Amino acid sequence: MEIRFINPNDDLLEISNIYECSWKYAYKNIIPQEYLDSIPKGRWANSITKDGMFNLVIIENGLIIGTSGICRSRWKQYSDYGEIVSIYFLPEYMGKGFGNHLLKRCIEELKRLGFDRILLWVLEDNIRARKFYEKNGFVCSDEYLNDNIGGKEIREVMYSYNCGKF
């Protein structure tokens, strides 16, 4: 297993595919199926390397199996926080411990960037992800966002983490 930052030789379509497969698997029965089925190939390829975003990949046996995006918080009121924007895996690698390694590396990298506190947003109905973050020391806050995905009202909850705990 290797975890590293993406580089110019990485195929952004391959990384985008991880997002696409993960969304279709993890958000089934949370986001409307019609919307999930309509996600086009390469949907995230052009946004992976946007300014200010640092992207990691986790590789097992030569295959990129997961990816994560981290940055300074995108939320003005939390500008002194680091943010984990995404952690996604190919479905067949979920629940096998790889997420713990990638999350730990995200925290380490955000600490290296000078952040003592980290936040992330999780779909309220994504119980599996919420349990994962809670197991790893993240605490659910009272902050939430309302969104509409595929015509369905969706709520995201904010989790925070104090880097002194890891």
Buried (B, 14 or more C-beta within 10 A) or exposed (E): EEBEEBEEEBEBEBBBBBBBBBBBBBBEEBBBEEBBEEBEEBBBBEEBBEEEBBBBBBBBEEEBBBBBBBBBBBBEEBEEBBBBBBBBBBEEBBEEEBBEEBBEBBBEBBBEEEBEBBBBBBBBBBEEBBEBBEEBBBEBEEBEEEEEBBEEEBEBBBBBBEBEEE
